[in-house]
Structures are given as C-alpha cells and as structure tokens.
Amino acid sequence: MEGEFKKPVKAVPAAELKNRRQEEQVKQEKPARLTGNLAADLNFLRSLLHDSSDVVIRRVRLPAERDIDLALIYVDGMADKRVVDLDILQGLLHLARIQGFLDRLSKGNALEVIQTHLLTIGEIKVMAEVEKIIHSLLSGDTFILVEGAAQGLAVNTRGYETRGVQEPTIEAVVRGPREGFSENLRTNTSLLRRRIKDPDLVVEMLTIGDRTHTDIALVYIKDLANVKVVKELKGRIEKLRVDGILESGYIEQMLQDRSMTVFPQMQGTERPDKVAAGILEGRIAVIVDGTPFVLLAPAVWAQFFQSPDDFYERAHIAIFIRFIRLISMASALLLPSAYIALASFHPEMLPTSLALALAAARTGVPFSLLVEVLLMEIAVEVVREASVRLPGPIGPTVGIVGGIILGEASVRAGIVSPLTVIVVAITAIGSFATPSYSSAIALRLLRFPFMFLAATFGLIGIATGLILLTIHVASLESLGVPYLAPYAPYHVESQGDAVVRRTWPYLKERPTFLKPQDVERLPDDVGKEDTGDEQKE
C-alpha cells in the first residue's frame, strides 16, 4: 500500500557483521582450488590480485608431441628476477629442448618432469589451494601453472631488498659480538642456528594477520624448554585475531598476562647472543618478520637489569657492575622524590650545612619544590625525545647542548636552584644505565607518581608507594612464571645468577623457576679443584 509507514532497518554492529562474515567463511565446504584450465586459473589469480601493476605473468610453450602451455606468475620487487630468468626460464626454454627431455614430456607428466628435471632451485612446493598460492606469491615465490594440471609449483625465488647484519644500535656492549638481528626472519634464524648447532633446536613457523599474513617463528630447544610453556605461548599466538602485525611490539602487548602495568612481561632484544643464551636456559624466542627486535619469554624482573657482557667478564667485575646498575635504577626511580621529601618535610635529617645551603639556593625561586623538579624533569624528557627523533649525527649533540643550556639558563633566571639541576641530571644518567630500554621507560614513568607522593606525605608517601609497587610487581606473571622469581618465590638454586653472579664453573644449573626439562647446565665434576695429593699423583 502506498504511503504505508515502514520501520527503519536496524543497523548491524560492526562486530556482529564481522562474526557473520567469519561464519560464512567457515560454512564454505572447500577452499578454492586450481581447475587445470590455464586461462581460467590465470584470470582467477589475476582478479584476486586486482590486476596489480607489479604482478608479472610470463607465458611459455614447451615443445613436445603436443605443445604444452604453461605460465609463470610472480610479484615484481618480491621475487629475484635473476633467479627467475636463469634458474627457471633458462631451464624451461633451453633444457627442455634436449631430446631426452622431449621424449619424457607430455601433458600428463609435465608438472613432474619440470619439478624433477628442469628446475635447479632447492625449495619447490606443490600447491593447489588458491589461498596458499596467493600467500606464496606475496611472499616472493614464483608460481608455475601448467595447462591441464590442477596443481602448480611454488618455487622459492624470494629476493626482496633487506638490511644486512649490522651492529646493534641500542644494546651496546664493551665485550661481545657486534652482530645484531635484521628485518629478515630467515637471516635471524640463521644467526641463532650458527650459535646453537643442536639438532633439537626447533624453528616453528606461524602466520598471523588477516591482511599482512606476517610470518612468526617460535625458536626453542625441544628437549629443554618447558612443554607447557611452549604450548601456552603457541596457543596464545594462534588465537590472535588481528588484521596486521608490523612489529614484535604488537605481539608483546597482545600476549602479555596483564595489560594494566608499565612493566614489560616479555624481553625484547636485538642481540643474537642474548637470545641464544635465553634459549639455552629453556626460554622461547619469538621472531617476527620485518623487525630486528626478538622477544624472549618467559621474562622476570631480574633479567631486565642484566647485560650480555656480564657473562663475558669475570664474576667479580659482573657483580660490581650489577650493583652499580641497581643503584642507578634506584636513583632513577626515587632520587627526585627523596629530594622533595627531605627538603620539604624532613630537613632535620640532612646535615646542617647541607640544609642551610639548600635553603640559601632556593631563595628567590618562585615555585614550590615539586613544581621546580617537575619543570626540570619535563624539560629533560623533551630534550631526550628530541635527540631520539633527530637524525643520528645531530641527535646526541642537541641532547648534550640542550641539557647544558637549559640547566644553566634556568639557574641564572632563578627558575630552579642549582641543587635541583644536579638531582635531575643524576636521575637522567641513572636511567641511561639500565640495560633494558622498556624497563628504563617504566622507571621514568613511575618517577612522577613518587614525586607527588613525596610532595604530599613525605617519606611516608614514598614508603607507601614502594609497598604498593612491590605488591603490584609480585602479582605479575610471565607465561605462568612469577615476575619476581627467583626472589619471590625464593629459589636457592637460581641465586647464582640473580644479583650476585657465580663464576662459570659453578653455574651448574639453569634457572629452576623456568622449570626446564633439563636443569643441569654443567656436570657435577666441572669446577672441582684438584687436591694436593691429586696434583702430586
């Protein structure tokens, strides 16, 4: 009836619409496959790739009793043209003309003869599902289609430009290897293979991302890593539903046990020696294609202030350096708040001369001590961020000059006192001494709540903040491993590589809190000193 009122159609939420699409995909009986009709298959693949300008199709005809038509398809820039020309086309066009091959060629066995006799490339896979073929093409492979064959050959011709192995830019060491991971996944796995020549070293491949189809590798030692942890980590990755993964930071944030925390629950590094050492402890490496930063899991708090060169130096030197780092981390977290609390609430705890000097230095400063410290801390953070974003040769210069000019100008203008500049400078240097960049950022962020607590409640506020922080950190886990292990819960066997590091002959056991399948790192007789009688014998 004309003029009849129609109820408005209710809009379908985006999440529900996405679920419907996924259900429709699941309902499909079989994935699309090749038909054996060369023209139809090429048109179908071309349509799926939307006739993109970088998709190259090369038609070839092989002489036989009846001419055999075939086609090569690859993505320009992803496949190595030299390999395509010399190892594929040359074999098809020249070797196929030899009489021995001509006698073997027919439409029924053309695909098999090409695979076993004409191609000189090591990695060749037979594929029929269109989805796998598209993924192979977009990964840099060349796909060969043959008329009359409902299958094709995916030939490994990956040759896209990548950055070579270079020295790590963030985790510098005084003594140790100068190699760092690159953006190429296979290069990264080879760096680990070269260090761990163990047949039980497993490289397990996964693909994540509905659109990016990012390759992810789980690397661990089969008879060493905890089976439950491997299964848990693999299960979490397989359950991820995301359109794209561009960096390992995506994976880290999606896999962490608790998101409402500033502390990293996976250890990111660009050093192959650090990852190899973690794998030998029973941990699992997560390598994401396209980034040089590799994740290590599980990760506990004690591992974030350790550096690879701790194990390359003598134990006494490593212990001294670790204590220096702990003092630096404590100053980066608590020094500004302690300065505010002592100067504002507890000046009687300071030496008389220092208290008088502090009062004299703050004469004429128009701001409270909290505002004064906040202004300098924010200025330092701005200079630090600017030095990171600027080009390499300019960044450090701007950071040093900017810090000096800001501090000097602020003191002369009477905005801050000289002691405040000293405290903020020591705090900044302390944060630089932390080996882990993600842990250093966490300490820098937590510094500000402690400053407000100190300005409000004095030392009692700092103590309360430390108690709350300890409770929070103690509640964290990394793939089921307590974050404060081996301190809470206390593991006697793992104290040899906590704060105090034993010398190598006495590091006989792997971290027990990781629950590796093989706990012993060294035999019991290693490190035992010979007695005088044995030496005489």
C-alpha positions in Angstrom: 0.0 0.0 0.0 1.4 3.4 -1.0 2.2 5.7 1.8 2.5 2.8 4.3 5.0 3.5 7.0 8.0 1.2 7.0 10.0 0.5 10.1 13.6 1.6 9.8 16.1 -1.2 9.3 18.2 -1.6 12.4 21.9 -1.1 11.8 24.1 -4.2 12.3 27.0 -3.6 14.7 30.5 -3.9 13.1 31.5 -6.7 15.5 28.3 -8.7 14.6 28.9 -8.2 10.9 32.4 -9.4 11.2 31.2 -12.5 13.1 28.7 -13.2 10.3 31.4 -13.0 7.7 33.6 -15.4 9.6 30.7 -17.8 9.9 30.1 -17.6 6.2 33.8 -18.4 5.6 33.6 -21.4 7.9 30.5 -22.7 6.2 32.3 -22.9 2.9 32.8 -26.6 2.1 36.2 -26.4 0.4 38.7 -23.7 -0.3 39.1 -22.6 -3.9 41.4 -24.7 -5.9 43.0 -24.7 -9.3 40.9 -26.2 -12.1 43.6 -27.2 -14.6 42.3 -24.7 -17.2 45.3 -22.4 -17.6 43.5 -19.4 -18.9 40.7 -19.6 -16.3 43.2 -20.1 -13.4 45.3 -17.2 -14.6 42.3 -14.9 -14.8 41.1 -16.0 -11.4 44.5 -15.3 -9.8 44.8 -12.0 -11.6 41.3 -11.0 -10.4 42.2 -11.9 -6.8 45.3 -9.6 -7.1 43.1 -6.9 -8.7 45.3 -6.7 -11.8 48.0 -5.0 -9.8 50.8 -3.5 -11.8 53.6 -5.3 -10.0 52.2 -8.8 -10.8 54.1 -10.3 -13.7 52.8 -13.1 -15.8 55.0 -14.9 -18.3 53.5 -17.4 -20.8 55.8 -20.2 -22.0 55.2 -23.0 -24.5 57.2 -26.2 -24.3 57.7 -28.3 -27.4 56.6 -32.0 -27.1 54.3 -34.3 -29.1 51.7 -31.7 -28.4 52.8 -28.2 -27.3 52.5 -27.7 -23.6 51.4 -24.3 -22.4 52.4 -23.0 -19.0 52.7 -19.7 -17.2 55.0 -18.1 -14.6 53.5 -15.6 -12.2 55.4 -13.6 -9.6 55.4 -10.2 -7.9 58.0 -7.7 -9.1 60.2 -6.5 -6.3 59.4 -9.5 -4.1 61.0 -12.2 -6.4 64.6 -12.2 -7.6 64.4 -11.6 -11.3 67.9 -13.1 -11.8 66.8 -16.3 -10.2 63.6 -16.3 -12.3 65.5 -15.8 -15.5 68.4 -18.1 -15.0 67.1 -20.9 -12.8 63.5 -21.1 -14.1 63.1 -19.7 -17.6 66.5 -20.9 -18.8 65.7 -24.4 -17.6 62.3 -24.4 -19.2 63.3 -22.9 -22.6 66.8 -24.4 -23.2 67.0 -27.7 -21.3 63.5 -28.7 -22.4 64.8 -28.7 -26.0 67.2 -31.6 -25.3 65.9 -34.8 -26.9 65.9 -36.7 -23.6 63.5 -34.3 -22.0 61.4 -34.1 -25.1 60.8 -37.8 -25.0 59.7 -37.6 -21.4 57.4 -34.6 -21.7 53.7 -35.0 -22.1 50.6 -33.2 -20.8 50.2 -35.9 -18.2 53.6 -35.7 -16.6 54.7 -32.1 -17.5 54.5 -30.9 -13.9 56.5 -33.8 -12.5 59.2 -33.5 -15.2 59.5 -29.8 -14.7 59.9 -30.3 -10.9 62.4 -33.2 -11.0 64.4 -32.4 -14.1 64.2 -28.8 -15.3 64.4 -26.6 -12.2 67.7 -26.0 -10.4 66.1 -24.5 -7.3 66.2 -26.3 -4.0 62.8 -25.4 -2.4 59.8 -26.3 -4.5 56.3 -27.0 -3.2 53.3 -28.4 -4.9 50.1 -26.4 -4.3 46.5 -26.4 -5.4 44.7 -24.2 -2.9 44.3 -20.7 -4.2 44.7 -19.1 -0.8 48.1 -20.7 -0.2 49.1 -19.8 -3.8 48.3 -16.1 -3.2 50.2 -16.1 0.1 53.2 -17.8 -1.6 53.2 -15.2 -4.4 53.0 -12.3 -1.9 55.9 -13.8 0.0 58.2 -13.6 -3.1 57.8 -17.1 -4.6 57.2 -17.7 -8.3 54.3 -20.0 -9.2 54.3 -22.2 -12.3 50.9 -23.2 -13.8 50.7 -25.9 -16.4 47.8 -26.5 -18.8 45.8 -29.5 -17.8 47.3 -29.7 -14.3 45.1 -29.0 -11.3 48.2 -28.2 -9.2 51.1 -25.9 -9.6 54.7 -25.4 -8.4 55.6 -22.7 -5.9 59.3 -22.0 -6.4 61.3 -20.1 -3.8 62.7 -17.0 -5.6 62.4 -14.6 -2.7 64.9 -11.8 -3.3 63.5 -8.6 -1.9 65.9 -6.0 -0.5 66.7 -6.2 3.2 69.1 -4.7 5.6 72.2 -6.7 6.3 73.6 -7.8 9.6 74.8 -4.7 11.5 75.9 -3.8 15.0 73.1 -3.3 17.5 72.3 0.4 18.0 70.6 0.2 21.4 72.2 -2.6 23.4 75.9 -1.8 23.1 78.4 -3.9 24.9 82.1 -3.4 25.8 83.0 -7.0 25.1 81.0 -9.4 23.0 79.7 -10.0 19.4 78.9 -7.0 17.3 76.2 -8.7 15.3 72.5 -7.7 15.5 69.3 -9.0 14.2 67.9 -7.6 10.9 64.4 -7.3 9.4 64.7 -10.6 7.6 63.3 -13.6 9.5 65.5 -16.2 7.8 68.6 -14.2 8.5 67.6 -14.0 12.2 67.0 -17.7 12.5 70.4 -18.4 10.8 72.1 -16.2 13.3 70.7 -18.4 16.1 71.5 -21.7 14.2 75.1 -20.6 13.9 75.3 -20.2 17.6 73.3 -23.3 18.6 74.2 -26.2 16.4 71.8 -28.5 18.2 69.5 -30.8 16.1 66.9 -30.3 18.9 66.7 -26.6 18.1 63.2 -26.2 16.7 62.0 -23.3 14.4 58.3 -23.5 14.3 56.5 -21.2 11.8 53.2 -19.5 12.3 51.3 -16.9 10.2 49.3 -14.1 11.9 47.3 -11.2 10.4 44.3 -11.4 8.2 45.8 -8.9 5.8 49.5 -8.8 6.5 50.0 -12.6 6.9 53.1 -11.9 8.9 55.4 -14.9 9.4 56.3 -15.6 13.0 58.9 -18.1 14.2 59.0 -19.8 17.6 62.5 -20.9 18.4 63.3 -23.2 21.3 65.2 -26.4 22.2 62.8 -29.4 22.0 64.2 -31.3 25.0 64.9 -28.3 27.1 62.0 -25.8 27.0 59.1 -26.4 29.3 56.4 -28.2 27.2 53.5 -26.4 29.0 55.0 -23.0 28.4 55.6 -23.8 24.7 52.0 -25.0 24.3 50.7 -22.0 26.1 52.6 -19.5 24.1 51.8 -21.2 20.8 48.1 -21.3 21.8 48.0 -17.6 22.6 49.6 -16.7 19.2 47.2 -18.9 17.3 44.2 -17.3 19.0 45.2 -13.8 17.9 42.6 -12.2 15.6 44.1 -9.1 14.1 44.3 -7.5 10.6 48.1 -6.9 10.7 51.3 -7.4 12.6 54.0 -4.9 11.7 56.4 -5.2 14.7 57.1 -7.5 17.6 55.6 -4.9 19.9 52.2 -5.9 18.7 52.8 -9.5 19.7 54.2 -8.5 23.1 51.2 -6.4 24.0 48.7 -9.0 22.9 50.4 -11.9 24.6 51.2 -10.4 28.0 49.5 -11.8 31.0 48.3 -8.4 32.3 47.9 -5.3 30.2 47.4 -2.7 33.1 51.0 -2.4 34.0 54.1 -0.4 32.9 56.4 -3.4 33.3 57.4 -5.4 30.3 56.4 -9.1 30.6 58.5 -10.2 27.6 62.1 -9.3 27.0 62.8 -7.6 23.7 66.3 -7.6 22.3 68.2 -7.2 19.0 71.2 -9.2 20.1 71.5 -12.8 18.8 73.9 -13.8 21.6 71.3 -12.7 24.2 68.6 -14.7 22.6 70.8 -17.7 22.2 71.7 -17.6 25.9 68.0 -17.3 26.8 67.1 -20.4 24.6 69.9 -22.3 26.3 68.2 -21.5 29.6 64.9 -23.0 28.4 63.2 -19.9 27.2 61.4 -19.4 23.9 62.2 -16.8 21.3 59.5 -15.2 19.2 60.9 -13.8 15.9 58.6 -11.6 13.8 59.4 -11.0 10.2 60.0 -7.3 9.4 61.6 -6.2 12.7 65.1 -6.8 14.3 63.6 -6.9 17.8 63.1 -10.5 19.0 61.0 -11.4 22.1 62.2 -13.8 24.8 59.6 -15.4 27.1 59.1 -16.0 30.0 60.8 -12.9 31.4 61.3 -12.0 35.0 62.4 -8.7 36.6 65.9 -9.8 37.4 66.7 -10.4 33.7 66.0 -6.8 32.8 69.0 -5.3 34.5 71.4 -8.0 33.2 73.6 -7.4 30.2 75.2 -10.0 27.9 78.7 -8.8 28.7 78.1 -9.7 32.4 78.8 -13.2 31.3 81.8 -12.3 29.2 83.7 -10.8 32.1 84.9 -12.3 35.4 82.3 -12.8 38.1 83.7 -10.2 40.4 83.5 -7.5 37.7 80.0 -8.5 36.8 78.8 -8.3 40.4 80.3 -4.8 40.8 78.7 -3.6 37.5 75.3 -5.1 38.5 75.3 -3.3 41.9 76.1 -0.1 40.0 73.1 -0.7 37.8 70.9 -1.4 40.8 72.0 1.9 42.4 71.4 3.7 39.1 67.9 2.2 38.8 67.1 3.2 42.4 68.2 6.7 41.8 66.3 6.9 38.5 63.1 5.9 40.4 63.5 7.5 43.9 66.1 10.3 43.9 63.7 13.2 42.9 61.1 12.1 45.3 63.6 11.6 48.1 65.0 15.1 47.4 61.5 16.6 47.6 60.6 14.7 50.8 63.8 15.6 52.6 63.8 19.2 51.6 60.1 19.9 52.2 59.2 17.6 55.1 62.3 16.3 56.8 65.1 18.9 56.6 66.3 17.8 60.1 67.5 14.5 58.5 70.0 16.5 56.4 73.4 17.7 57.7 73.1 21.3 58.9 75.4 22.7 56.3 73.6 21.0 53.5 70.2 22.1 54.8 71.4 25.8 55.1 72.9 25.6 51.6 69.7 24.2 50.2 67.6 26.9 51.8 70.0 29.6 50.5 70.0 28.2 47.0 66.2 28.2 46.9 66.0 31.8 47.9 64.2 33.7 45.2 62.8 30.7 43.4 59.2 31.5 42.7 57.9 27.9 42.6 57.4 25.1 45.1 60.0 22.3 45.1 57.6 19.9 43.4 56.9 22.3 40.6 60.6 23.1 40.3 61.6 19.4 39.9 58.6 18.7 37.6 59.7 21.6 35.2 63.2 20.2 35.0 62.1 16.6 34.6 59.7 17.5 31.8 62.5 19.6 30.1 64.9 16.7 30.3 62.3 14.3 28.8 61.6 16.8 26.0 65.3 17.1 25.2 65.7 13.3 25.3 62.8 12.7 23.0 64.0 15.4 20.6 67.5 13.8 20.5 66.0 10.4 19.6 63.8 11.8 16.8 66.5 13.9 15.2 69.0 12.5 12.6 71.8 10.4 14.0 74.7 12.8 13.8 72.6 15.7 15.2 70.7 14.0 18.0 73.4 13.5 20.6 74.7 17.0 20.0 71.3 18.5 20.5 70.8 16.4 23.7 74.0 17.5 25.3 73.9 21.1 24.3 70.2 21.4 25.0 70.6 20.0 28.5 73.5 22.3 29.4 71.9 25.4 28.0 68.5 24.6 29.7 70.1 23.9 33.1 72.4 27.0 33.0 69.7 29.3 31.8 67.2 28.1 34.3 69.6 28.6 37.2 70.6 32.1 36.1 67.0 33.1 35.6 66.2 32.0 39.1 63.6 29.5 38.0 65.3 26.5 39.6 68.0 26.0 42.2 71.4 24.5 41.3 70.8 21.5 43.5 67.7 20.7 41.6 69.6 20.7 38.4 72.2 18.3 39.9 69.4 15.9 41.2 67.7 15.8 37.8 71.0 15.3 36.0 71.9 12.3 38.2 68.4 10.9 37.8 68.7 11.1 34.0 72.1 9.4 34.0 70.8 6.7 36.2 68.0 5.9 33.8 70.6 5.6 31.0 72.5 2.9 33.0 69.5 0.5 32.7 70.3 -2.1 30.0 66.6 -2.7 29.0 65.0 0.3 27.2 61.5 -0.8 28.2 62.4 -1.1 31.9 64.1 2.3 31.8 60.9 3.9 30.4 58.9 2.2 33.1 61.1 3.7 35.8 60.9 7.1 34.2 57.2 6.9 34.2 56.9 5.7 37.8 59.2 8.5 39.0 56.3 11.1 38.7 53.8 9.4 41.0 56.5 9.0 43.6 57.3 12.7 43.3 53.6 13.6 44.0 53.5 11.2 47.0 56.7 12.7 48.4 55.3 16.3 48.0 52.1 15.3 49.8 53.2 12.8 52.5 57.0 13.0 52.6 59.0 9.8 53.3 55.8 8.1 54.4 54.4 8.6 51.0 57.5 7.1 49.4 57.3 4.1 51.7 53.6 3.6 50.9 54.4 3.9 47.1 57.1 1.3 47.4 54.8 -1.1 49.3 52.1 -0.7 46.6 54.6 -1.1 43.8 56.1 -4.3 45.4 52.6 -5.8 45.7 51.8 -4.9 42.1 55.1 -6.4 40.8 54.7 -9.5 42.9 51.3 -10.1 41.4 52.6 -10.2 37.8 53.4 -13.3 35.8 55.1 -14.0 32.5 53.5 -17.2 31.0 52.8 -18.5 34.4 56.3 -17.7 35.8 56.2 -15.3 38.8 57.7 -11.9 37.9 59.9 -11.6 41.0 61.4 -15.1 40.7 63.9 -16.2 41.9 63.3 -13.9 44.9 59.6 -14.4 45.4 59.1 -17.4 45.4 62.6 -17.9 46.6 64.7 -20.4 44.5 68.0 -21.2 46.2 69.4 -23.0 43.1 68.9 -19.8 40.9 70.6 -17.3 43.2 73.9 -17.9 41.4 72.7 -15.7 38.6 70.4 -13.2 40.3 72.2 -10.1 41.6 75.4 -11.9 42.6 76.7 -14.0 39.7 78.9 -17.1 40.3 81.8 -17.8 38.1 81.2 -20.1 35.2 82.3 -23.4 36.6 79.8 -23.0 39.4 76.8 -22.0 37.3 75.8 -25.7 37.0 72.1 -25.3 36.9 69.7 -23.4 34.7 67.1 -21.1 36.3 64.8 -23.6 38.1 61.9 -21.1 38.1 61.6 -21.7 34.3 61.1 -25.4 35.0 63.2 -26.6 32.1 63.2 -30.3 31.2 67.0 -30.5 31.7 68.0 -28.5 34.8 71.8 -29.3 34.7 73.9 -27.0 32.6 77.3 -28.4 33.6 78.3 -31.8 35.0 78.9 -32.0 38.7 82.6 -32.7 38.4 83.3 -29.4 36.5 84.9 -26.8 38.6 86.2 -29.0 41.4 89.7 -28.0 42.3 92.3 -30.7 42.4 93.7 -31.6 45.8 97.3 -31.5 46.7 97.5 -35.3 46.6 95.9 -35.5 43.2 98.4 -32.9 41.8 101.3 -35.0 43.2 100.0 -38.1 41.5 
